[in-house]
Amino acid sequence: MHVDGLIEAAGWWSYVLVFAVTAGKTGAFIGLLVPGETIILLASAIAGRGDLNAVVLAAAVVAGGHGR
């Protein structure tokens, strides 16, 4: 399955996943297990292709990182 199909199948859950990873990255232990920057950069590249809404993605990243 290509990334396009994965994003299309995930729909709005893509934004929830990015939010959860960003929020988890700010946590004490989860930040060691999850490569948050890599997932954010990947999602940004996908948004650059037009598959994700960049404004909604930015809001998810900022809201997830604002937890601390």
PyMOL Python script that loads the backbone (N, CA, C, O; Angstrom):
from pymol import cmd

cmd.read_pdbstr("""\
ATOM      1  N   MET A   1       0.852  -1.179   0.000  1.00  0.00           N
ATOM      2  CA  MET A   1       0.000   0.000   0.000  1.00  0.00           C
ATOM      3  C   MET A   1       0.894   1.237   0.000  1.00  0.00           C
ATOM      4  O   MET A   1       1.854   1.327   0.765  1.00  0.00           O
ATOM      5  N   HIS A   2       0.566   2.175  -0.860  1.00  0.00           N
ATOM      6  CA  HIS A   2       1.313   3.421  -0.930  1.00  0.00           C
ATOM      7  C   HIS A   2       0.877   4.357   0.185  1.00  0.00           C
ATOM      8  O   HIS A   2      -0.160   4.158   0.818  1.00  0.00           O
ATOM      9  N   VAL A   3       1.686   5.379   0.412  1.00  0.00           N
ATOM     10  CA  VAL A   3       1.384   6.352   1.463  1.00  0.00           C
ATOM     11  C   VAL A   3       0.050   7.037   1.178  1.00  0.00           C
ATOM     12  O   VAL A   3      -0.714   7.321   2.101  1.00  0.00           O
ATOM     13  N   ASP A   4      -0.229   7.302  -0.093  1.00  0.00           N
ATOM     14  CA  ASP A   4      -1.495   7.953  -0.444  1.00  0.00           C
ATOM     15  C   ASP A   4      -2.696   7.127   0.032  1.00  0.00           C
ATOM     16  O   ASP A   4      -3.649   7.659   0.600  1.00  0.00           O
ATOM     17  N   GLY A   5      -2.625   5.839  -0.210  1.00  0.00           N
ATOM     18  CA  GLY A   5      -3.718   4.959   0.214  1.00  0.00           C
ATOM     19  C   GLY A   5      -3.841   4.884   1.716  1.00  0.00           C
ATOM     20  O   GLY A   5      -4.944   4.824   2.259  1.00  0.00           O
ATOM     21  N   LEU A   6      -2.704   4.888   2.384  1.00  0.00           N
ATOM     22  CA  LEU A   6      -2.707   4.844   3.851  1.00  0.00           C
ATOM     23  C   LEU A   6      -3.329   6.103   4.434  1.00  0.00           C
ATOM     24  O   LEU A   6      -4.143   6.028   5.355  1.00  0.00           O
ATOM     25  N   ILE A   7      -2.950   7.260   3.903  1.00  0.00           N
ATOM     26  CA  ILE A   7      -3.503   8.526   4.387  1.00  0.00           C
ATOM     27  C   ILE A   7      -4.993   8.602   4.078  1.00  0.00           C
ATOM     28  O   ILE A   7      -5.785   9.046   4.909  1.00  0.00           O
ATOM     29  N   GLU A   8      -5.369   8.164   2.878  1.00  0.00           N
ATOM     30  CA  GLU A   8      -6.787   8.183   2.508  1.00  0.00           C
ATOM     31  C   GLU A   8      -7.601   7.256   3.402  1.00  0.00           C
ATOM     32  O   GLU A   8      -8.715   7.597   3.798  1.00  0.00           O
ATOM     33  N   ALA A   9      -7.056   6.093   3.719  1.00  0.00           N
ATOM     34  CA  ALA A   9      -7.770   5.147   4.582  1.00  0.00           C
ATOM     35  C   ALA A   9      -7.853   5.669   6.011  1.00  0.00           C
ATOM     36  O   ALA A   9      -8.858   5.453   6.688  1.00  0.00           O
ATOM     37  N   ALA A  10      -6.815   6.349   6.476  1.00  0.00           N
ATOM     38  CA  ALA A  10      -6.789   6.850   7.852  1.00  0.00           C
ATOM     39  C   ALA A  10      -7.673   8.085   8.017  1.00  0.00           C
ATOM     40  O   ALA A  10      -8.282   8.273   9.070  1.00  0.00           O
ATOM     41  N   GLY A  11      -7.748   8.917   6.998  1.00  0.00           N
ATOM     42  CA  GLY A  11      -8.580  10.118   7.063  1.00  0.00           C
ATOM     43  C   GLY A  11      -8.163  11.039   8.204  1.00  0.00           C
ATOM     44  O   GLY A  11      -6.988  11.371   8.362  1.00  0.00           O
ATOM     45  N   TRP A  12      -9.149  11.441   8.989  1.00  0.00           N
ATOM     46  CA  TRP A  12      -8.889  12.364  10.104  1.00  0.00           C
ATOM     47  C   TRP A  12      -8.043  11.736  11.201  1.00  0.00           C
ATOM     48  O   TRP A  12      -7.470  12.445  12.028  1.00  0.00           O
ATOM     49  N   TRP A  13      -7.963  10.415  11.212  1.00  0.00           N
ATOM     50  CA  TRP A  13      -7.126   9.759  12.218  1.00  0.00           C
ATOM     51  C   TRP A  13      -5.655  10.109  12.025  1.00  0.00           C
ATOM     52  O   TRP A  13      -4.867   9.987  12.963  1.00  0.00           O
ATOM     53  N   SER A  14      -5.279  10.536  10.840  1.00  0.00           N
ATOM     54  CA  SER A  14      -3.897  10.967  10.600  1.00  0.00           C
ATOM     55  C   SER A  14      -3.541  12.145  11.503  1.00  0.00           C
ATOM     56  O   SER A  14      -2.456  12.192  12.083  1.00  0.00           O
ATOM     57  N   TYR A  15      -4.461  13.086  11.612  1.00  0.00           N
ATOM     58  CA  TYR A  15      -4.222  14.258  12.469  1.00  0.00           C
ATOM     59  C   TYR A  15      -4.209  13.859  13.943  1.00  0.00           C
ATOM     60  O   TYR A  15      -3.421  14.383  14.730  1.00  0.00           O
ATOM     61  N   VAL A  16      -5.079  12.939  14.303  1.00  0.00           N
ATOM     62  CA  VAL A  16      -5.115  12.459  15.693  1.00  0.00           C
ATOM     63  C   VAL A  16      -3.809  11.744  16.034  1.00  0.00           C
ATOM     64  O   VAL A  16      -3.279  11.903  17.133  1.00  0.00           O
ATOM     65  N   LEU A  17      -3.295  10.961  15.096  1.00  0.00           N
ATOM     66  CA  LEU A  17      -2.027  10.262  15.321  1.00  0.00           C
ATOM     67  C   LEU A  17      -0.879  11.248  15.505  1.00  0.00           C
ATOM     68  O   LEU A  17      -0.058  11.087  16.408  1.00  0.00           O
ATOM     69  N   VAL A  18      -0.822  12.262  14.656  1.00  0.00           N
ATOM     70  CA  VAL A  18       0.241  13.266  14.782  1.00  0.00           C
ATOM     71  C   VAL A  18       0.106  14.007  16.109  1.00  0.00           C
ATOM     72  O   VAL A  18       1.108  14.268  16.776  1.00  0.00           O
ATOM     73  N   PHE A  19      -1.118  14.348  16.498  1.00  0.00           N
ATOM     74  CA  PHE A  19      -1.337  15.004  17.790  1.00  0.00           C
ATOM     75  C   PHE A  19      -0.869  14.107  18.931  1.00  0.00           C
ATOM     76  O   PHE A  19      -0.169  14.562  19.836  1.00  0.00           O
ATOM     77  N   ALA A  20      -1.257  12.829  18.887  1.00  0.00           N
ATOM     78  CA  ALA A  20      -0.905  11.901  19.965  1.00  0.00           C
ATOM     79  C   ALA A  20       0.601  11.705  20.056  1.00  0.00           C
ATOM     80  O   ALA A  20       1.153  11.652  21.155  1.00  0.00           O
ATOM     81  N   VAL A  21       1.262  11.599  18.929  1.00  0.00           N
ATOM     82  CA  VAL A  21       2.715  11.427  18.931  1.00  0.00           C
ATOM     83  C   VAL A  21       3.394  12.676  19.480  1.00  0.00           C
ATOM     84  O   VAL A  21       4.339  12.585  20.263  1.00  0.00           O
ATOM     85  N   THR A  22       2.909  13.837  19.066  1.00  0.00           N
ATOM     86  CA  THR A  22       3.492  15.087  19.558  1.00  0.00           C
ATOM     87  C   THR A  22       3.249  15.247  21.054  1.00  0.00           C
ATOM     88  O   THR A  22       4.152  15.658  21.782  1.00  0.00           O
ATOM     89  N   ALA A  23       2.063  14.934  21.516  1.00  0.00           N
ATOM     90  CA  ALA A  23       1.767  15.026  22.946  1.00  0.00           C
ATOM     91  C   ALA A  23       2.567  13.988  23.718  1.00  0.00           C
ATOM     92  O   ALA A  23       3.049  14.269  24.816  1.00  0.00           O
ATOM     93  N   GLY A  24       2.713  12.803  23.162  1.00  0.00           N
ATOM     94  CA  GLY A  24       3.498  11.765  23.822  1.00  0.00           C
ATOM     95  C   GLY A  24       4.970  12.089  23.860  1.00  0.00           C
ATOM     96  O   GLY A  24       5.675  11.702  24.792  1.00  0.00           O
ATOM     97  N   LYS A  25       5.437  12.797  22.852  1.00  0.00           N
ATOM     98  CA  LYS A  25       6.850  13.179  22.802  1.00  0.00           C
ATOM     99  C   LYS A  25       7.208  14.107  23.953  1.00  0.00           C
ATOM    100  O   LYS A  25       8.334  14.085  24.450  1.00  0.00           O
ATOM    101  N   THR A  26       6.260  14.909  24.368  1.00  0.00           N
ATOM    102  CA  THR A  26       6.529  15.819  25.475  1.00  0.00           C
ATOM    103  C   THR A  26       6.466  15.100  26.817  1.00  0.00           C
ATOM    104  O   THR A  26       6.881  15.658  27.833  1.00  0.00           O
ATOM    105  N   GLY A  27       5.955  13.874  26.839  1.00  0.00           N
ATOM    106  CA  GLY A  27       5.913  13.087  28.066  1.00  0.00           C
ATOM    107  C   GLY A  27       7.295  12.584  28.440  1.00  0.00           C
ATOM    108  O   GLY A  27       8.230  12.668  27.645  1.00  0.00           O
ATOM    109  N   ALA A  28       7.419  12.072  29.624  1.00  0.00           N
ATOM    110  CA  ALA A  28       8.714  11.665  30.145  1.00  0.00           C
ATOM    111  C   ALA A  28       9.285  10.438  29.435  1.00  0.00           C
ATOM    112  O   ALA A  28      10.429  10.477  28.983  1.00  0.00           O
ATOM    113  N   PHE A  29       8.532   9.367  29.327  1.00  0.00           N
ATOM    114  CA  PHE A  29       9.077   8.116  28.814  1.00  0.00           C
ATOM    115  C   PHE A  29       8.766   7.875  27.341  1.00  0.00           C
ATOM    116  O   PHE A  29       9.580   7.295  26.621  1.00  0.00           O
ATOM    117  N   ILE A  30       7.612   8.309  26.896  1.00  0.00           N
ATOM    118  CA  ILE A  30       7.199   8.022  25.520  1.00  0.00           C
ATOM    119  C   ILE A  30       8.127   8.713  24.529  1.00  0.00           C
ATOM    120  O   ILE A  30       8.314   8.219  23.417  1.00  0.00           O
ATOM    121  N   GLY A  31       8.697   9.822  24.903  1.00  0.00           N
ATOM    122  CA  GLY A  31       9.618  10.534  24.023  1.00  0.00           C
ATOM    123  C   GLY A  31      10.838   9.724  23.659  1.00  0.00           C
ATOM    124  O   GLY A  31      11.459   9.974  22.626  1.00  0.00           O
ATOM    125  N   LEU A  32      11.197   8.756  24.488  1.00  0.00           N
ATOM    126  CA  LEU A  32      12.326   7.887  24.170  1.00  0.00           C
ATOM    127  C   LEU A  32      11.959   6.807  23.164  1.00  0.00           C
ATOM    128  O   LEU A  32      12.822   6.321  22.433  1.00  0.00           O
ATOM    129  N   LEU A  33      10.692   6.429  23.121  1.00  0.00           N
ATOM    130  CA  LEU A  33      10.260   5.328  22.273  1.00  0.00           C
ATOM    131  C   LEU A  33       9.754   5.758  20.907  1.00  0.00           C
ATOM    132  O   LEU A  33       9.878   5.007  19.939  1.00  0.00           O
ATOM    133  N   VAL A  34       9.190   6.945  20.813  1.00  0.00           N
ATOM    134  CA  VAL A  34       8.538   7.389  19.582  1.00  0.00           C
ATOM    135  C   VAL A  34       9.356   8.509  18.945  1.00  0.00           C
ATOM    136  O   VAL A  34       9.614   9.525  19.590  1.00  0.00           O
ATOM    137  N   PRO A  35       9.764   8.339  17.694  1.00  0.00           N
ATOM    138  CA  PRO A  35      10.516   9.413  17.018  1.00  0.00           C
ATOM    139  C   PRO A  35       9.580  10.523  16.549  1.00  0.00           C
ATOM    140  O   PRO A  35       9.189  10.564  15.383  1.00  0.00           O
ATOM    141  N   GLY A  36       9.230  11.408  17.454  1.00  0.00           N
ATOM    142  CA  GLY A  36       8.234  12.432  17.172  1.00  0.00           C
ATOM    143  C   GLY A  36       8.616  13.367  16.035  1.00  0.00           C
ATOM    144  O   GLY A  36       7.778  13.693  15.194  1.00  0.00           O
ATOM    145  N   GLU A  37       9.877  13.804  15.998  1.00  0.00           N
ATOM    146  CA  GLU A  37      10.295  14.717  14.946  1.00  0.00           C
ATOM    147  C   GLU A  37      10.187  14.061  13.577  1.00  0.00           C
ATOM    148  O   GLU A  37       9.793  14.705  12.605  1.00  0.00           O
ATOM    149  N   THR A  38      10.533  12.796  13.503  1.00  0.00           N
ATOM    150  CA  THR A  38      10.464  12.081  12.227  1.00  0.00           C
ATOM    151  C   THR A  38       9.027  11.996  11.727  1.00  0.00           C
ATOM    152  O   THR A  38       8.767  12.205  10.542  1.00  0.00           O
ATOM    153  N   ILE A  39       8.105  11.694  12.615  1.00  0.00           N
ATOM    154  CA  ILE A  39       6.704  11.590  12.221  1.00  0.00           C
ATOM    155  C   ILE A  39       6.154  12.959  11.818  1.00  0.00           C
ATOM    156  O   ILE A  39       5.377  13.057  10.868  1.00  0.00           O
ATOM    157  N   ILE A  40       6.546  14.007  12.527  1.00  0.00           N
ATOM    158  CA  ILE A  40       6.097  15.355  12.178  1.00  0.00           C
ATOM    159  C   ILE A  40       6.653  15.769  10.819  1.00  0.00           C
ATOM    160  O   ILE A  40       5.932  16.355  10.011  1.00  0.00           O
ATOM    161  N   LEU A  41       7.925  15.473  10.557  1.00  0.00           N
ATOM    162  CA  LEU A  41       8.507  15.808   9.260  1.00  0.00           C
ATOM    163  C   LEU A  41       7.867  15.012   8.133  1.00  0.00           C
ATOM    164  O   LEU A  41       7.639  15.549   7.050  1.00  0.00           O
ATOM    165  N   LEU A  42       7.575  13.739   8.373  1.00  0.00           N
ATOM    166  CA  LEU A  42       6.903  12.923   7.370  1.00  0.00           C
ATOM    167  C   LEU A  42       5.504  13.472   7.071  1.00  0.00           C
ATOM    168  O   LEU A  42       5.104  13.583   5.912  1.00  0.00           O
ATOM    169  N   ALA A  43       4.775  13.810   8.126  1.00  0.00           N
ATOM    170  CA  ALA A  43       3.437  14.371   7.940  1.00  0.00           C
ATOM    171  C   ALA A  43       3.512  15.720   7.218  1.00  0.00           C
ATOM    172  O   ALA A  43       2.636  16.043   6.416  1.00  0.00           O
ATOM    173  N   SER A  44       4.549  16.502   7.498  1.00  0.00           N
ATOM    174  CA  SER A  44       4.717  17.781   6.812  1.00  0.00           C
ATOM    175  C   SER A  44       4.990  17.581   5.329  1.00  0.00           C
ATOM    176  O   SER A  44       4.472  18.321   4.493  1.00  0.00           O
ATOM    177  N   ALA A  45       5.800  16.584   5.002  1.00  0.00           N
ATOM    178  CA  ALA A  45       6.064  16.286   3.593  1.00  0.00           C
ATOM    179  C   ALA A  45       4.795  15.827   2.888  1.00  0.00           C
ATOM    180  O   ALA A  45       4.550  16.193   1.738  1.00  0.00           O
ATOM    181  N   ILE A  46       3.999  15.036   3.570  1.00  0.00           N
ATOM    182  CA  ILE A  46       2.724  14.587   2.989  1.00  0.00           C
ATOM    183  C   ILE A  46       1.783  15.772   2.808  1.00  0.00           C
ATOM    184  O   ILE A  46       1.060  15.849   1.815  1.00  0.00           O
ATOM    185  N   ALA A  47       1.791  16.697   3.768  1.00  0.00           N
ATOM    186  CA  ALA A  47       0.959  17.897   3.633  1.00  0.00           C
ATOM    187  C   ALA A  47       1.451  18.766   2.477  1.00  0.00           C
ATOM    188  O   ALA A  47       0.652  19.403   1.792  1.00  0.00           O
ATOM    189  N   GLY A  48       2.753  18.790   2.264  1.00  0.00           N
ATOM    190  CA  GLY A  48       3.309  19.545   1.148  1.00  0.00           C
ATOM    191  C   GLY A  48       2.857  19.005  -0.198  1.00  0.00           C
ATOM    192  O   GLY A  48       2.756  19.755  -1.170  1.00  0.00           O
ATOM    193  N   ARG A  49       2.589  17.720  -0.258  1.00  0.00           N
ATOM    194  CA  ARG A  49       2.081  17.097  -1.485  1.00  0.00           C
ATOM    195  C   ARG A  49       0.585  17.360  -1.668  1.00  0.00           C
ATOM    196  O   ARG A  49       0.039  17.123  -2.746  1.00  0.00           O
ATOM    197  N   GLY A  50      -0.073  17.847  -0.621  1.00  0.00           N
ATOM    198  CA  GLY A  50      -1.486  18.149  -0.712  1.00  0.00           C
ATOM    199  C   GLY A  50      -2.391  17.058  -0.171  1.00  0.00           C
ATOM    200  O   GLY A  50      -3.613  17.164  -0.283  1.00  0.00           O
ATOM    201  N   ASP A  51      -1.821  16.010   0.415  1.00  0.00           N
ATOM    202  CA  ASP A  51      -2.640  14.916   0.931  1.00  0.00           C
ATOM    203  C   ASP A  51      -3.197  15.198   2.322  1.00  0.00           C
ATOM    204  O   ASP A  51      -4.203  14.607   2.713  1.00  0.00           O
ATOM    205  N   LEU A  52      -2.565  16.082   3.067  1.00  0.00           N
ATOM    206  CA  LEU A  52      -3.062  16.509   4.375  1.00  0.00           C
ATOM    207  C   LEU A  52      -3.199  18.026   4.359  1.00  0.00           C
ATOM    208  O   LEU A  52      -2.477  18.713   3.637  1.00  0.00           O
ATOM    209  N   ASN A  53      -4.116  18.537   5.145  1.00  0.00           N
ATOM    210  CA  ASN A  53      -4.307  19.973   5.264  1.00  0.00           C
ATOM    211  C   ASN A  53      -3.215  20.522   6.175  1.00  0.00           C
ATOM    212  O   ASN A  53      -3.129  20.140   7.342  1.00  0.00           O
ATOM    213  N   ALA A  54      -2.383  21.415   5.647  1.00  0.00           N
ATOM    214  CA  ALA A  54      -1.241  21.935   6.403  1.00  0.00           C
ATOM    215  C   ALA A  54      -1.675  22.729   7.631  1.00  0.00           C
ATOM    216  O   ALA A  54      -1.002  22.674   8.660  1.00  0.00           O
ATOM    217  N   VAL A  55      -2.771  23.457   7.548  1.00  0.00           N
ATOM    218  CA  VAL A  55      -3.237  24.269   8.679  1.00  0.00           C
ATOM    219  C   VAL A  55      -3.726  23.368   9.817  1.00  0.00           C
ATOM    220  O   VAL A  55      -3.411  23.611  10.982  1.00  0.00           O
ATOM    221  N   VAL A  56      -4.484  22.344   9.482  1.00  0.00           N
ATOM    222  CA  VAL A  56      -4.975  21.421  10.505  1.00  0.00           C
ATOM    223  C   VAL A  56      -3.804  20.636  11.095  1.00  0.00           C
ATOM    224  O   VAL A  56      -3.768  20.392  12.301  1.00  0.00           O
ATOM    225  N   LEU A  57      -2.851  20.242  10.257  1.00  0.00           N
ATOM    226  CA  LEU A  57      -1.668  19.532  10.740  1.00  0.00           C
ATOM    227  C   LEU A  57      -0.858  20.408  11.696  1.00  0.00           C
ATOM    228  O   LEU A  57      -0.419  19.943  12.748  1.00  0.00           O
ATOM    229  N   ALA A  58      -0.666  21.664  11.331  1.00  0.00           N
ATOM    230  CA  ALA A  58       0.064  22.587  12.206  1.00  0.00           C
ATOM    231  C   ALA A  58      -0.655  22.767  13.533  1.00  0.00           C
ATOM    232  O   ALA A  58      -0.019  22.820  14.585  1.00  0.00           O
ATOM    233  N   ALA A  59      -1.970  22.862  13.486  1.00  0.00           N
ATOM    234  CA  ALA A  59      -2.732  22.999  14.733  1.00  0.00           C
ATOM    235  C   ALA A  59      -2.592  21.761  15.601  1.00  0.00           C
ATOM    236  O   ALA A  59      -2.496  21.873  16.823  1.00  0.00           O
ATOM    237  N   ALA A  60      -2.577  20.578  14.992  1.00  0.00           N
ATOM    238  CA  ALA A  60      -2.413  19.334  15.752  1.00  0.00           C
ATOM    239  C   ALA A  60      -1.037  19.266  16.398  1.00  0.00           C
ATOM    240  O   ALA A  60      -0.911  18.842  17.547  1.00  0.00           O
ATOM    241  N   VAL A  61      -0.001  19.683  15.668  1.00  0.00           N
ATOM    242  CA  VAL A  61       1.353  19.652  16.217  1.00  0.00           C
ATOM    243  C   VAL A  61       1.510  20.658  17.351  1.00  0.00           C
ATOM    244  O   VAL A  61       2.079  20.339  18.396  1.00  0.00           O
ATOM    245  N   VAL A  62       1.011  21.858  17.148  1.00  0.00           N
ATOM    246  CA  VAL A  62       1.128  22.900  18.183  1.00  0.00           C
ATOM    247  C   VAL A  62       0.322  22.509  19.424  1.00  0.00           C
ATOM    248  O   VAL A  62       0.800  22.664  20.547  1.00  0.00           O
ATOM    249  N   ALA A  63      -0.886  22.008  19.226  1.00  0.00           N
ATOM    250  CA  ALA A  63      -1.717  21.612  20.362  1.00  0.00           C
ATOM    251  C   ALA A  63      -1.090  20.428  21.108  1.00  0.00           C
ATOM    252  O   ALA A  63      -1.132  20.381  22.337  1.00  0.00           O
ATOM    253  N   GLY A  64      -0.527  19.501  20.391  1.00  0.00           N
ATOM    254  CA  GLY A  64       0.109  18.345  21.044  1.00  0.00           C
ATOM    255  C   GLY A  64       1.382  18.728  21.784  1.00  0.00           C
ATOM    256  O   GLY A  64       1.681  18.170  22.839  1.00  0.00           O
ATOM    257  N   GLY A  65       2.126  19.672  21.238  1.00  0.00           N
ATOM    258  CA  GLY A  65       3.362  20.092  21.879  1.00  0.00           C
ATOM    259  C   GLY A  65       3.157  21.090  22.992  1.00  0.00           C
ATOM    260  O   GLY A  65       4.083  21.366  23.756  1.00  0.00           O
ATOM    261  N   HIS A  66       1.979  21.628  23.096  1.00  0.00           N
ATOM    262  CA  HIS A  66       1.688  22.647  24.099  1.00  0.00           C
ATOM    263  C   HIS A  66       1.339  22.041  25.454  1.00  0.00           C
ATOM    264  O   HIS A  66       1.138  22.768  26.427  1.00  0.00           O
ATOM    265  N   GLY A  67       1.266  20.719  25.522  1.00  0.00           N
ATOM    266  CA  GLY A  67       0.829  20.057  26.742  1.00  0.00           C
ATOM    267  C   GLY A  67       1.693  20.271  27.955  1.00  0.00           C
ATOM    268  O   GLY A  67       1.210  20.146  29.081  1.00  0.00           O
ATOM    269  N   ARG A  68       2.925  20.583  27.769  1.00  0.00           N
ATOM    270  CA  ARG A  68       3.832  20.765  28.905  1.00  0.00           C
ATOM    271  C   ARG A  68       3.957  22.167  29.231  1.00  0.00           C
ATOM    272  O   ARG A  68       4.680  22.522  30.162  1.00  0.00           O
TER     273      ARG A  68
END
""", "prot")
cmd.dss("prot")
cmd.show_as("cartoon", "prot")
cmd.util.cbc("prot")
cmd.orient("prot")
